[in-house]
Amino acid sequence: MPQLTVAAATMYGCGCLLLVLSAIAWQPGRNPRGVIVALAVIAFVLFAWVLARGRRFTAAEALALSGVQLFTIGCLTWTTHLNLGAFANGTALPIVGVFMVWFLQPARARVVLFLGTAWWFAGILHRDETSLVPFAVSLALQTLLAARSSRGSSTAWTGWLAPTP
């Protein structure tokens, strides 16, 4: 199988597994179990889609699925009642970012990643919890730097949308 297919299947499969484990270990006071189960089902469907497409799975499909993933991360951040949960949603951003820049057309991947990161960060700011902001800035910068320098570029602070050699 192509590396894109293996990487996407691994990302969605691991996400599904972690969500299933979260649903099993669920305790009151956390995000609703139904939301976690719904996300696990979605992750499984994405995992199954990638495997079913196999060699025919394209970078355009991966970009679309990544965009949906980033939008969902932002939506969960805006809607959760848990501040730590809102921040924790963003911990997936560097992983998704590196996946996108390694396997997809870098300029398009960066635009989608930057928009997704901005959507998540706006959700953090909307919470009006100042103690989260420095950590969110750090995570957003890690995401942006990982996406810029993950293909061996030595110009991490310049040419953000320029194709990486």
N, C-alpha and C positions, 0 to 999 in steps of 0.2 A: 504494500500500500504506500502511496505517496506520503511524504513527511507532513504535508498540510493536513491530510485526513487523519493521520495518527495523532498529531498534536491537538487538533480540534476535538477528536473523540476522547482523548485523554483529559482535556480541560473540562468538557461537559460531563464525562463519566465520573471524574473525581468530584465535581460539583454536586452531581446527583447523589453520590455516595455520602458526602458530608451532610447534605440536606436530609437524607433518610436517617442518618445517625442523629442529627439534631431533632428530628421529629420523634424518634424513639426515646431520646433522653430529655424530652421537653418537660419543663416545669412551669407552673403558673407564674405570671409576672413577666414572662418573656413574650416575644412576638407570638401572635396566635398560631397555634399548631396548624390550622387550616392553610395559612399563608405559606408556612414552611413546606407542607405536603404539596401544595399547588406548585411551588417553585421546584420541588423535587421532580414532579411529573413533567414540568416544562423542560428541565435539564435532561431528563431521560428521553423525551421526545427529540430534543436537539442531538443528543448522543446517538440515538437510533437513526435519525435522519443522516447524520454524517457517515455512520457505518453503512447504511443502505446505499448511499451515493458512492461510497468507496472511491475508486479512481476517478469517477466523474464529478466528485465534489470540487467546486471551483473556488477561486479566491473571491469572486464576486459574492458567492453564497456565504463564505466565511466572513466577509466584511458586513454583510447584512445581518448575520446572526450576532456578530460582535456588537453592532449598533443596537440591536434589540437588548442584548445583555447589558450594555452600558446604560441604556434608557431605563431598564428595570432596576439597576443599582440605584440610579438617581431617584426613581419613584419610591423605592423602599426607604431611602434616606429621608425623603420629604414626608412620608406617612407614618413611620414608626414612632411609637411613644417612648422609645428607649434612646437616650443620647449615645450610650456606648454602642448600641446596635447601629445607629446612624453612622458613626465613625467607622465601625467594623465593616460596614458595607464597602467602604472605600479601599479596604485592604486588597481587594481583588483587582483594583485598577492597574498596579504595576505589572501583574501577571498577564492581564488581558492586553496591556499595552505592548509588552515584549512580544507576545504571540502575534499581535497584529502587524508590528513592524518587521518581524522576522519573516512572516509568511505571506503578507499581503503587499500591495503596491504602497510603499512607504508614505508618499504624500497624502494619498486618500486615507490611509490608516491613521495618520497623525491628525488629520482634520476631524475624523470621527472620534478618535480618542480624546482630543482636546475638548471637543464639545461635550462628550460624556463626562469628562473630569470636571468641566465647568458646571454641568448640571448637578453633579454630586456635591461640589463645593458650595454652590448656591443653596442646596438643601441644608448643608451644615450651617451656613450663615443665617439661614431662615430660622433656625432653631433658637437663635439668640442666646447661645450658651458659650460665653467667651472662653471658657477653659478648653473647649474643643478646637478653637481656631488655630492655635500654633501647631497642634498635631496635624490638623487637616492641611495646613500650608505645607508642612513637611511631607506628608503623603502625596499631595498634588505635585510638589516639586520632584519627588522621587519618581513618580509616574512619568512626568514630562522628560526628565533626564534619561530615564531608562528607555523611553521611546526614541529619544534623539540619538543616544549613543550606543544602542544595542547592536548596531550593525558595524561597529568599529569606527564610527566617525570621531574625529578628534576635535570637531567644532560643535561641542554640545550646546553652546550659547548663541550660535549664529546659524542662520539658514534653517530655521525650524521646519519649514515646509519643503526645503530643497531635497531632491532625491538623494538618498545615501548611496555611495558607490558600492 
